[in-house]
Every structure is written in C-alpha cells, then in structure tokens.
Amino acid sequence: MTQKNRVYFVIDMKSFFASVECAERGLDAMTTNLVVADLERSNTTICLAVSPAMKALGVKNRCRLYEIPKDLEYIVAKPRMKKYIEYAAEIYAI
C-alpha cells in the first residue's frame, strides 16, 4: 500500500468572520484590531468574532462590546453572514 501526501487546511472559525472583514478592507487580520458586532444594538451586544490581533491582546471571542478595554482602538464591522458563507464556500470548494 502506498502513502499519498496530503495537505490539510484549517480555518479558525472563531476568527473567520473578523478575518473576512479585514480582507474586504485590505487590512491584515494579524495586525488589525477588528470586532464583528452590531453597534445598532447596544454596548452589551456580543461580538461574533474578534481578529487574531485582538485575541493576541487578550480579548476573548464572544465577549460583549463593553468588555473590550476602553483604551484599545478597534474597528467594529457589522455582521454580514451571507458574505461569510460565500467566503467559506469558496474555500471549501478548493
């Protein structure tokens, strides 16, 4: 029996939405502070995702907006679920 070399691709779904938002803006998710949340609700709204850069600063996914340190500058992106599904479908099609 012969072994085939395989390549596995892993997506961090906890940061995926934030990474898509960064990509759409031409920003690097590894260095850009961005959260995906709906500001039209309130500061108690849950962040659907935070960028890897924010994770590195200790900000947890699924935090509430008010839990993000006040001195931290970041971009808030309104959730666009259809866009995230489109990106995921393109990736999975590969």
BELFENFEN-V501203 format. One record per pair of residues at least 24 apart in sequence whose C-alpha atoms are under 7 Angstrom apart, sorted by the first residue. I is the first residue (numbers start at 1). J is the second residue. D is the distance in Angstrom with one decimal. If there is no record, write none. Layout:
i = {I;I}
j = {J;J}
d = {D;D}
//
This chain:
i = {14;14;15;15;15;15;17;17;18;18;18;19;20;21;29;33;33;34;34;34;35;35;35;36;36;36;36;37;37;37;37;38;38}
j = {49;61;49;50;51;52;49;84;49;50;51;51;84;77;53;74;75;74;75;76;75;76;77;76;77;78;79;76;77;78;79;78;79}
d = {6.0;6.8;5.4;5.7;5.6;6.4;6.0;6.2;5.6;5.6;5.1;6.1;6.8;6.9;6.4;4.7;6.2;5.2;4.5;5.8;6.3;5.0;6.1;5.8;4.7;5.8;5.7;6.3;6.1;5.4;6.0;5.0;6.5}
//
